[in-house]
Every structure is written in structure tokens, then in C-alpha cells.
Amino acid sequence: MARKVTLIWGLLALLLVAGCAGPARQSSERWIDEYVQRDGKTGIDGRVYRKDDGSPIAGAYVNIYPDAISNLLGPSMYISLPTDGEGRYHLDVPPGTYYVVARKRLSGRSMGPLSPGDYYSEHQRVLVEVKAGKLAVADLPLVAIKAPMFFKKGLVDVQGDTGIRGRLVDAEGRPVPGGFATAYDDAEMRRLPDHASTLSDEKGNFTLYLPEAGTYYLGARIHAWDMPRPGEPHGRLGGETPTPIAVEKGAFVEDVVIEMHPFVGEYQAGKSRRPL
């Protein structure tokens, strides 16, 4: 009997420790575990650099989000000053757990849609637990948006005079930020798209530049380079019967709304490749 009681208390102790350890860390997340002390400051320090060669990125902005509801897009809780010539930044933030992302727009702006050629944090989410009296060290590697390189025929990566503008929304009409509108030259849409838009902004707005006039079929994705995973927002203009959009040379089709719903199909790993 005494042995059973001891075992029960041991199990309860293990459960208590597990409950106090915080949420389980996901493989798609990178947690920051490095800290320094500097005059009792509380916040986040780090360096922003290019992943390919390790060189610093000046003029990047680091955004701090309290959660991932916005898909880490749009206005953030905190934003840094532009990184210096060595790619360094500093943010004074109170203790807590935050998501950290960095972006460098070629336009020099601190906010706005990302376009091909801009630099951004990889899709792995970086989380930081800020502790009182310590600086978490979050070094952030950035990669260039390579949208022109991962579609079958390439993407128009300059602002042209032909294309489609519109919004990505969910079933309730709320904007979906951080997604792509995808375009196909035919109604067979179960493959890599032929063209893709800029990332949708916090209002769901996108711009899809096209190389020439023609008839296109539109879809919408969050990650355009891989099969959608169950629950990931996904959509087609026209639903199961895609609606064709006729685009004339030198003109934009305006106000196209693509409704997105959680994907309910089966994910097949390796069905299509990531661009980066």
C-alpha cells in the first residue's frame, strides 16, 4: 500500500512539473535561450544578417508580436529603430513571451506589403521569453523573397501595367493577411501555380502582376510553395468550378475577392518543393 501511495505521489509530481514547464515547443518554432546582463536592462538585443553569407543587413526593422493571430503581419506591439551598419538592434520590452520577426524592404519603409527582393525572417517562428533584468539575444537570419523562382513559369517581379488587384478574406469576410493570390493559365489548379501575387497586407489586399493579357484562374494560399496542410486557409475563385478572369494588356482587373476556408484534404509531404 505504501508503495502505491509513493508511486501516485511521484506521478503527481511529474504532472505538476510538466504543467509548470509551459507549452510544448513545436518543431516549427525556434526558442531563444541566450541571455546577457547589461546594466539591469530588460529587453531584446541582436543582429540581423543574410542567411546565405552571414553579412549584416542595415536598415532592417525588428517587430515584436504578443501572439501569432495576425500571422505576424501588420502593426506589431513593438518595433525597433532601423538596424545599424552591423545589423544590430535593441528593444526595451517588459518581461513576457513574444514572437520576433525582422524585415528589410527595399523601399526603406518600416511597414507595408513585402515584395520580391525584400528580406524577411524565415517561416520558422522565433519566440523569446524576456526575463527581468536580462537581455535575450535574438540573432535573426533573413532570406530574400524568391517568389519569381518557385513557380513553373516564374513571377513578374517588377511593377508592370497588367494584372489583378483584390482581397483575400475568410468565410466571414474578414481580411486574411500574409497570403498569396495564385494564378493559373488553365483550370487545372492541382499543381504549382504559374504566377503569384505580393503578400496580402493587414487588410487582405494583394496585387498580382501578370506578364501578358489572357484568361487566368485564381486561387489563394498562405504558403504557395507546398501542399496546404489540414486547417490552413485555402481558396479558389469560384470554388470547385473555377471562375475565369479575362485580363487585358495594360489594365488591371480590380476588386477581385477570394474567399478562403480551412483546407480539409490530406497533406502529402514532398508534393511540391519549398522555394528557399
Steps between C-alpha positions, in 0.01 A plus 500: 500500500779740593669426169181585306467831685863584423446424131186713488678795660789454257265513202327809639837670544594424139169638375547814708848558360371445145217745559739766627742455210283705266368406155668224303748631249408430141754393237398799287599738780841626603529605863768745612699366794795744512506792743744772605491754781562867426437763767186319613322564169201288397435431134636349181834552326630348183629515149323471164699338221472321166466127541693419183826677584464631856545863398317762712180662376472870575164677495295198607219529753431249776136451599378354829157331515325371814336215305473354150134584434596747226737247337776739620399769251363849533556735795704344780510569874857631476729592210869577505691785347669403170793264553841668488786431262584181687139383491452555872179599678371542855150503644392580855198279571348378829527138613284262303498261205509651151533412133792675329525566126723721286441652159700714261298664224687637203272803522650581842155506661436343838154371403308389195469195274812300425609465139755282318849618587410602856657309790300331774532248783463139400169329561625332815353708781742650749377530859671687780431483871611838631619484863526792742848648518625306197533549127398210280741466207299441181714489187277485195604359162305642207437367153388679188149437377558280197147482369625536139694174538255246635218505250484301181535794266630764737346807652499854374726654765470861387201728512344470158184639342307175474347293777236449766433676829276375775458370853535172684224444758371220720146361504385792719650758266792584731833576332764228479848657523822326400360296214550475124253517217612238249427497127482214254492511121236225492234352725725216621597644838635193681863589434750775559352833388629685197498842670456642850425836656677708757426403861157622607514785751313540828183587304536194278593709195719342232640598163562234239722618213464298181735486200233518234130514423304179525250295694608394849359289782564618853566328829623617839752349738701585809808302393495484122796261463363187665179303526261659749488334839170413672352817649715737292298778327451410136269622227401505134311769319176326405549205734503153343413655162776762455389836364716627211625860510575675170787747527582754229848628429573830675209468742417363845192304595396659830317393815534126463411331831622146571338327795722265698399199712697251711643228277337162568698277264789270582850646513762314294855582604729592213214555255663830405824663606570803715665793321766570763 
